[in-house]
């Protein structure tokens, strides 16, 4: 084989470090960005926060004498020339650290965040307030441990009894039942029930005797509760021997009860979302502004940058030059991210103005390409900008991606957003008669009457995506 030289002309895209950094910052969420900024501040001497209250240090190419000391708060000019030999620094200066340890031992602010009390904690707290023997206390703890998030005893009482027999000698089943009855008087009302009928019974029993239909409701939940899901109102009246007014009064009373008394006390980890932009109506116009707290302003430290010497090739000087260049790239990438984020947000608000006026029902169909073409950006850039970015609006804090959805055709030749269709479905289901819920076919017909062509299968898909139960599951008489 002969060796030869060939000249070829071609084009290729090279990902420079600056471009890689810009893309990395662009797709970061607010929390990730703040961590990245903090890491950059800690690793790069040339970066500092641009705050007016920070003292500006000027580099001077001479040693500081007593007249050139920094005069900011806590400066060296406040120091005494000498310390007495029998005192320490702590005797002269008050420590800026909290008492009890240094910064590394100081608890983070998040550790002081209030937690919602769990159902188990709430029941154990009440258990500690009542006079009870050690034997009954052990039984009560075993029962409380078996109560699920909804407030029901999830384990069979016989299983709890058998488990306790190994710990408590001579235990009788009646003892377990007696302790259970004591816990059933705890708050919330209806807790520690064995089933739904038992839960409703406990709540009815604690109502005043003067409550209308109390006795009838107690008899109903004990004998006829299972008929509610299988019988219509006419058949129900016939089988239980009640008049229409009596049945309505009983069902109205049962409707005031809570079928899941423990659900409201369950501990939930709250996820906080920091909006990237704010949208507000000012003088009849929707204005978009960046959240100033998501990305603090950075600047080049003039003190350290002034120490760089042009002709010096020492390792320290080269290192400072590299830090300076990296700092400039980082600041430029941040500015680029904020500018792109604001441009995309303004474009979304402009195109979805009806949503901000009327809500999700007025959402227009929109895809990433619509914003990309208007701003002359690539679709992948729009995708990065809209991922994990949030907008504070009069309708709540909403992710950018929420504004992008597919569409269906209308009779008028237009298009309707899938988000608007889901909002319409939710509105129709929310206003339906619980005794006669709307089927998917009926919802499809109602939307078709509005000129929106949506098939029954599409309705079912949207309904399941919104966790709306089927017709049979939504049907109820109470």
ABEGO torsion letter per residue (X at the ends): XBBBBBBBBBBBBBBBAAAAAAAAAAABBAAAAAAAAAAAAAABAABBBBBAABBBBBBBBBBBBAAABBABBGBAAABBABBBAABBAAAABBBABBBGEBAAABBBAAAABBBBBBAAAAAAAAAAABBBBAAAAAAAAAAAAABBAAGBBABBAAAAAAAAAAABBGBBAAAAAAAAAAAAABOBBGBGBABAAAAAAAAAAABBAABBGAAAAAAAAAAAAAAAAABBAAAAAAAAGBBAAAAAAAAAAAAABBABAAAAABBBBBBBBBBABBBBBBGGBBBBBBBAAABBBBBBBAAAAAABBAABABAAAAAAAAAAAAAAAAAAAAAAAAAAAAAAAAAAAAAAAAAAAAEAAABBBBBAAAAAAAAGBBAAAAAAAABGBBBBBAAEBBBAAAABBBBBBBAAGBBBBAAAAAAAAAAAAAABBAABBBBAAAAAAAAAAAGBBBBAAAAAAAAAAAGBBBAAAABBAX
